[in-house]
């Protein structure tokens, strides 16, 4: 598959960098930057005299995707800071390259590159990065997390291990944003949030083996999605409402079948698009219109999704099939 083109910098991204700050002021600047981008925290570093750091923050609806690249550091969320804060979000943090560890609720958790950890800012914590920091930290509002997890108030940090169950998918997904946080601005907000929520729930609160009722619900949901593929912006909440079930029940039915709503919807749309593009009687219909008939309101988004799935642009796919 050809390499994806670099993502253009997002105009909505916020950026901080120590590059233009005198060396003796860089750590102080960095503490201010992380407090502004995230929430109030203390930070120390054994490389304070040579500190270097960059932070990019991209908002997607209620979520915020933050790429952090910096010198070794130790970060502390204190009781005093918690008392002064109005909001207490969660953070899903994944390191790209080196081991690190989290301390919360008196428990120290060692983490490998790719392990994703959910940290509750309503409780004191410590983040220790013995080497350079290269992480994605996704800010999740407390109310949003409550829509996906049965147990909201957990005494310690929770880990989605990179090589266990749905942790594999969540790890790979998170690391994409560790490389390119601007990707968050290219995907519809509701799809991004639904996909993350479904994977987070499946990884941290694994569903039991699918029951007959659960499999039946997933089948009925897929049939309904297939009927509504031309509806741009179709959301899991729309399907759950039509089927008379809760949003969490719908997502857990998919997770128990090793699937997600977002991936299933994307697969159905791209499969139908491939079928329509291969039909001779539709040869005169534009690629953008084919995408629209499969639920893609934005033609460029359709082309990117199709090429990622089939390693060909829709136009090339059509030419190859109609040439036979």
C-alpha positions in Angstrom: 0.0 0.0 0.0 1.4 3.4 -0.9 2.5 5.6 2.0 -0.1 8.2 3.1 0.6 11.8 2.3 1.6 14.0 5.2 -1.3 15.7 6.9 -1.3 19.5 6.4 -1.0 21.5 9.6 -4.4 22.3 11.0 -5.3 26.0 11.4 -7.2 25.1 14.5 -4.1 23.4 16.2 -2.6 25.2 19.2 1.2 25.0 19.6 3.8 25.6 22.2 7.6 25.3 21.9 10.6 26.1 24.1 12.6 26.9 21.0 12.4 30.7 21.2 12.8 30.7 25.0 16.1 31.3 26.7 17.5 28.1 28.2 17.2 29.3 31.8 13.5 29.9 31.4 12.5 26.9 29.3 11.3 24.6 32.1 9.2 27.4 33.6 7.7 28.1 30.2 7.0 24.4 29.8 5.2 24.1 33.1 3.0 27.0 32.0 2.4 25.4 28.6 1.2 22.0 30.0 -1.0 23.8 32.6 -2.6 25.9 29.7 -3.0 22.9 27.4 -4.1 20.4 30.0 -4.7 21.4 33.6 -2.7 22.5 36.6 0.3 20.3 37.3 3.8 20.5 38.6 6.8 19.4 36.6 10.5 18.8 37.2 13.3 17.6 35.0 16.9 16.5 35.6 17.6 18.2 32.3 16.2 21.6 33.4 19.3 23.5 32.2 18.9 22.0 28.7 15.2 21.5 28.6 13.4 21.2 25.2 9.7 20.7 24.5 7.0 21.0 21.9 3.3 20.5 22.3 0.5 20.4 19.6 -3.1 20.3 20.7 -6.0 19.6 18.2 -9.6 19.8 19.3 -12.3 17.4 17.9 -15.6 18.2 19.5 -15.4 17.6 23.2 -12.1 15.7 22.9 -8.6 17.1 22.6 -5.7 15.3 21.0 -2.3 16.4 22.3 1.1 15.4 20.9 3.9 16.0 23.4 7.6 15.8 22.6 10.0 16.9 25.3 13.0 16.2 27.5 12.8 13.7 30.4 10.5 14.9 33.1 8.4 14.0 36.2 4.8 15.4 36.3 2.7 15.6 39.5 -1.0 16.3 39.9 -1.4 17.4 43.6 -4.4 17.7 45.9 -4.0 21.5 45.9 -4.2 21.6 42.2 -7.3 19.3 42.2 -9.0 21.6 44.7 -8.4 24.7 42.5 -9.7 23.0 39.3 -13.2 23.4 38.0 -13.1 20.4 35.7 -11.6 16.9 36.2 -11.1 15.2 32.8 -9.5 11.9 32.1 -6.4 11.5 30.0 -5.6 8.5 27.7 -1.8 8.5 27.4 0.3 6.4 25.0 4.1 6.6 24.6 5.6 6.0 21.2 9.1 4.7 22.0 10.3 4.2 25.6 9.1 2.6 28.9 7.7 4.9 31.6 5.4 4.6 34.6 2.4 6.1 36.3 1.6 6.3 40.0 -2.0 6.7 41.1 -3.9 5.4 44.1 -0.7 4.2 45.7 -0.1 1.8 42.8 2.9 2.1 40.4 2.2 0.8 36.9 5.1 0.2 34.5 4.2 0.8 30.9 5.8 -0.1 27.6 5.7 1.8 24.3 2.2 1.4 22.9 0.5 0.6 26.2 -2.4 3.1 26.7 -3.3 4.2 30.2 -6.4 6.0 31.4 -5.6 8.5 34.2 -8.2 10.3 36.3 -7.3 13.9 37.0 -9.7 14.0 39.9 -7.2 11.9 41.8 -3.5 12.7 42.5 -1.1 11.1 40.1 2.5 11.0 39.0 3.8 10.5 35.5 7.5 9.6 35.3 9.3 9.7 32.0 12.9 8.5 32.5 13.8 9.2 28.9 12.5 11.6 26.3 8.8 12.2 26.2 7.0 11.2 22.9 3.3 10.7 23.8 -0.2 11.4 22.7 -2.4 12.5 25.5 -6.1 12.5 24.7 -8.2 14.7 27.0 -11.6 13.1 27.7 -14.4 15.0 29.5 -15.6 13.2 32.6 -19.2 13.2 31.3 -18.1 11.7 28.0 -16.2 8.8 29.7 -19.3 8.1 31.8 -21.2 7.3 28.6 -18.7 4.5 27.9 -17.5 3.0 31.1 -19.6 1.3 33.8 -17.1 2.1 36.5 -16.2 5.8 36.3 -14.5 6.4 39.7 -11.6 3.9 39.7 -8.9 4.2 42.4 -5.9 3.5 40.1 -4.9 4.1 36.5 -6.3 1.6 34.1 -4.2 0.1 31.3 -5.1 -1.2 27.8 -2.1 -3.4 27.1 -0.7 -3.2 23.6 -0.8 -6.9 23.1 -4.0 -8.0 24.8 -7.5 -8.1 23.3 -8.9 -4.7 22.2 -5.8 -3.0 23.7 -4.1 -3.9 20.4 -6.5 -1.9 18.4 -6.6 1.0 20.8 -2.8 1.1 20.9 -2.5 1.2 17.1 -5.3 3.8 16.9 -3.7 6.1 19.5 -0.2 5.9 18.0 -1.5 7.3 14.8 -2.3 10.6 16.7 1.1 10.4 18.5 2.6 10.8 15.0 0.1 13.2 13.5 -2.3 14.9 15.9 -3.8 16.9 13.0 -5.5 13.7 11.8 -8.1 14.5 14.5 -9.3 17.5 12.4 -9.9 15.3 9.3 -12.4 12.8 10.7 -16.0 13.7 11.5 -16.1 14.4 15.3 -18.9 12.0 16.1 -17.2 9.1 14.3 -13.9 9.8 16.0 -15.6 10.0 19.4 -17.7 6.8 18.8 -14.7 4.8 17.6 -12.5 5.8 20.6 -15.3 5.2 23.1 -16.1 1.8 21.7 -12.5 0.7 21.8 -11.9 2.2 25.3 -14.9 0.3 26.7 -13.9 -2.9 25.0 -10.3 -2.7 26.1 -10.9 -1.7 29.8 -14.2 -3.4 30.5 -14.1 -6.5 28.1 -17.5 -7.8 27.0 -18.3 -11.4 27.8 -18.6 -13.9 24.9 -21.5 -12.8 22.6 -24.9 -14.1 23.5 -27.5 -15.0 20.9 -29.3 -11.8 21.7 -26.0 -9.8 21.3 -25.2 -11.4 18.0 -28.8 -10.8 16.8 -28.5 -7.1 17.8 -25.3 -6.7 15.9 -26.8 -8.3 12.8 -29.9 -6.1 13.0 -27.8 -3.0 13.5 -25.7 -3.9 10.4 -28.8 -4.4 8.3 -30.2 -1.0 9.4 -26.8 0.6 8.6 -26.8 -1.0 5.2 -30.3 0.5 4.5 -29.1 3.9 5.6 -25.6 4.0 4.0 -26.5 7.1 1.9 -27.3 9.1 5.1 -24.3 11.4 5.7 -23.4 11.7 9.4 -25.2 8.4 10.4 -24.3 7.9 14.1 -24.4 5.0 16.5 -27.0 6.9 18.5 -29.3 7.0 15.5 -29.1 3.2 15.1 -29.5 2.6 18.8 -32.6 4.8 18.9 -34.1 3.0 15.9 -33.4 -0.4 17.5 -34.7 0.6 20.9 -31.5 0.0 22.8 -29.0 2.1 24.7 -25.9 3.4 23.0 -23.7 1.4 25.3 -25.6 -1.8 24.6 -25.2 -1.3 20.9 -21.4 -0.8 21.2 -20.9 -3.7 23.5 -22.8 -5.9 21.1 -20.3 -5.0 18.4 -17.3 -5.4 20.7 -18.4 -8.9 21.8 -18.3 -9.8 18.1 -14.7 -8.3 17.8 -16.0 -5.3 15.8 -16.9 -1.6 16.3 -19.7 0.5 14.9 -17.4 2.9 13.2 -15.3 0.2 11.4 -18.4 -1.7 10.4 -20.1 1.4 9.0 -16.9 2.3 7.1 -16.5 -1.2 5.7 -20.1 -1.3 4.5 -19.8 2.1 2.8 -16.5 1.3 1.1 -17.8 -2.1 0.0 -20.9 -0.5 -1.6 -18.7 2.2 -3.2 -16.5 -0.4 -4.8 -19.6 -2.2 -6.1 -21.1 1.0 -7.6 -17.8 2.0 -9.2 -17.5 -1.3 -11.0 -21.0 -1.1 -12.6 -20.8 -0.1 -16.3 -24.2 1.6 -16.2 -22.8 4.1 -13.6 -19.7 4.9 -15.5 -20.9 8.4 -16.2 -21.6 9.1 -12.5 -18.9 11.2 -10.9 -16.7 9.7 -8.1 -17.9 12.5 -5.8 -21.5 11.4 -6.5 -20.7 7.7 -5.8 -19.2 8.8 -2.5 -22.3 10.8 -1.7 -24.6 7.8 -2.4 -22.5 5.9 0.1 -22.8 8.5 2.9 -19.7 10.6 2.2 -20.6 14.3 2.2 -17.0 15.3 1.5 -15.4 13.9 -1.7 -11.8 14.2 -0.5 -12.7 12.3 2.6 -14.2 9.5 0.5 -11.1 9.4 -1.8 -8.8 9.1 1.3 -10.9 6.4 2.9 -11.2 4.4 -0.3 -7.5 4.6 -1.1 -6.6 3.6 2.4 -8.8 0.5 2.2 -8.1 -0.6 -1.4 -4.7 0.9 -2.1 -6.2 2.7 -5.2 -8.1 5.8 -5.8 -11.8 5.4 -6.7 -11.1 6.6 -10.2 -8.3 4.0 -10.7 -10.4 1.3 -9.2 -13.2 2.1 -11.7 -10.9 2.2 -14.7 -9.4 -1.2 -13.8 -12.8 -2.8 -13.4 -14.4 -1.3 -16.4 -11.5 -2.1 -18.7 -12.3 -5.8 -18.5 
